Structures are given as C-alpha cells and as structure tokens.
C-alpha cells in the first residue's frame, strides 16, 4: 500500500519549521576522562581507566566506576547529554561492581561483592573473609543475589547467598576425568576455564579444558581441548555437555526477560529455548560477538566484536540483521532499562546509542513490523502490519511532540509505503498503532 497524500498542509509546515536535529544513530560517544574532567587534577587523566559503566534503575543516568591512580571513584553521568553530574564521594575506594535488583543497593569492588546503599556508599554487609582458600574465579547474579565461586584443591563450585554471605550449597561438576594435570602417558584430566551464568540465574555454561598426551613419534606432547557443560543451578543438576560448538568457551550467556529464550555468544550467536534446546545460529561475520544483550521485550539482540567493531541489532526469531552502527564500539553492550538506548564502554570511552529498533507494547501476533530503509531520504516501507485493522502512524520529535500524522486508516495490504522526502534532515520517532499493537522506531532522515 502506497500512501501519496500523507501530510496536511499545516502539519507539513510544522515539520518543516522544526529545527534540524542530530542525524546520528549515536546519541553521544566520549572519552571516559572527558566526562569527569571537572573532578580531575592536571595529571589524573594519564592514570585513569573506566572499570565499569552501569545503567541506573532508569534511563536518565549512567554510573561510571573509575580507577584513578588505582583508587576506585564513582561518578553520575547524564545519559542523554553525556555530561558528568557529580562524584559519589561515599564510594571512593569502593567502586561499584554491579547494581542490585533492589533499588537503592549496589555491590562494590572493594570489599569484593559487598552490599552498599546508593548513592551514599554506606556498607551494609560483606564477606567476613575474602577470598576463600583455593579461590580461582567468581560470577555474580544480581537477579538472585547469589555468587558462584570456583575453588581449586579439590575443585569445588560453591553457591553463596549474598543475603546472608554464607555458602548455600555446592554445584555438581563433570567427573568424567580427574582435575589437575593428566597422568602420563595416557591419562586425561580437566582444568577450570570459564563460567557464564544467565541473568535469570537458571543456567550456567561451565568451560573446562580437557588435557591429554599424544606421542608424535619422537616425543610426548600435551594436547588441550575446550569443553563446555550445561548446569541447571536452581535444581543443582549437571545436564549435558554442549555439542553445538567446539574449540571455544562461551563469551557470554543472556536470557530474555520472560525466560523463553537464551542466547550464547561463541563467535556467532546460538539461540536456545526455555529448556536449552538448540534452535538456530545467528552467524556474525568478522571476529564474531564477544559482548551482547537482549532487549527488554525479548525480541532483539544487540552486540558486536568488542572493541574491534561496532554494535549491531538482530531480530532474535528470524536472525535478521536490522541495524549496524558505524561508530560507538561494541564492548560491554547493555540496553537501558526501558530499551530506548544502548550503552557501550571500554576502559577509555563510553557511548550511548539510540535504539533504532525500539521495544513494542502488547503481545505480538506476527513478526514485528520493520522500518526500512533506515536512514532514509525519500520513501520508507513499514511492515508487515495486519491488514484490515485500524492503523495510525505518527511522527514525533525527540521530545515526544507529535509533528505529523503520516497515516490513518485501514490498510488493505501488509506493507505501508510512506514518503518522508519533505522532512528536514534529523532524527525522529515514528509510532505505529496497528490494532492493539504499538511499535515505536527511531527514524533517521538524511538528504
């Protein structure tokens, strides 16, 4: 369906009178030190690194946890303007490792995994002694307030409660081979590799290294093979070895908010259902995805190859690549709480990206409509929509003020064609109401 007479004259005039806006899909990207320059001494920038950048419990703030001369310092940053707001003095020397599920509480770097009030920095609880004997690695889950801790000698995976700071249980480990060095000449063994724990606390991907000796005709050589095992943490069950990929541990594991989908990054993205049955792969060219996140509505995944590339967005169900940012990096990718923005950061920089593919309201009954091309200069296609249902398409500025009604009626086909040629260059919101389904997009208008 092509829409030719889209804008009443008065609305055309209003849209043309609107000031030109930033055409970039990147809201801002800045050096980590530039954001807090007002709080730095003349030489501090030479001894500064960004340990973490967290979304606040809403979209308005980012919280940067810095190391300056080896001392943890924490700053609030305006997430929309990219401006440092204040230093949280109570976190000096502590830092913020993660935000808790409970509003007003965070976990610190020092003491490790201690609970503290936000924004005062007052310590609430911590481990009486840290690290435990034989400590090798730990992974925190903020949804369950639990910590998994791997210790050697003998190898044990402990589950701790961060409500009590006491061990709750041990998690079963693969015992096909002993742990440690393989016995010469024909023994095999495991050593610890890595852990990835889904944000909902349900599944753990445990990476181990299998080791053995091979005689080459001249000498015995030790060989190694990464192996990954799937563990059900709530039920304390070792489920199965992972066979969907070989020769690599998992870089990250994420879960959709409704628990229906799990995505693992091992170069490409591997999609699983709620029972961790393999569904499909989302191939990624280049170096693959090392950092990614699932959108709050569970429909999209944003990620990329760390600091060596930029963030992309895929639709989870189809695996279709929807958008590829041309700057902003792809390290430590995280959606904002509402899903309107995407944060990336490295040790030396932070970027906030506009989420060009925004979340929808309502339960989808068909594939989510796509807006293409985007950026656009003249004509865009929006679909598939459900024909025969009352449909409204509105154009708004970035403050949410409606500039024009692009379409209102009952479409006869699944695709609506819109002309945006008369719009000034800039960034807009496009809001689609198709029956009871509401979807919002960022529209990037170019020459």
Secondary structure, DSSP 8 states (H G I E B T S, - for coil): -B--S-S-HHHHHHHHHS------SEEEEEETTGGGGGG--TTGGGGEEEEEEEE-SSTTEEEEEEEETTEEEEEEEETTTTEEEEE-GGGTTT---EE-SSTTEEE-TTTTT-EEETTT--EEE--SSSS-TTEEEEEEETTTTEEEEEETTTTEEEEEETTTTEEEEEE----SSEESS--TTT-EEEEEEEEEE-TTSSEEEEEEEEEEEEE-SSSEEEEEEEEEEEEETTTTEEEEE--S--S---SEEEE-TTSS-EEEESBSEEEE-TT--EEEEE---TT-BSEEEE-TTSSEEEEESBTTS--EEEETTT--EEEE-SSS-BSS-EE-TTSSEEEEE-SSEEEEEE-SEEEEES--SSS--EEESSSBSSEEEEE---TTSEEEEEEE-TT--EEEEEEEEE-SSSEEEEE-TTS-SEEEEEEEEETTEEEEEEEEE--
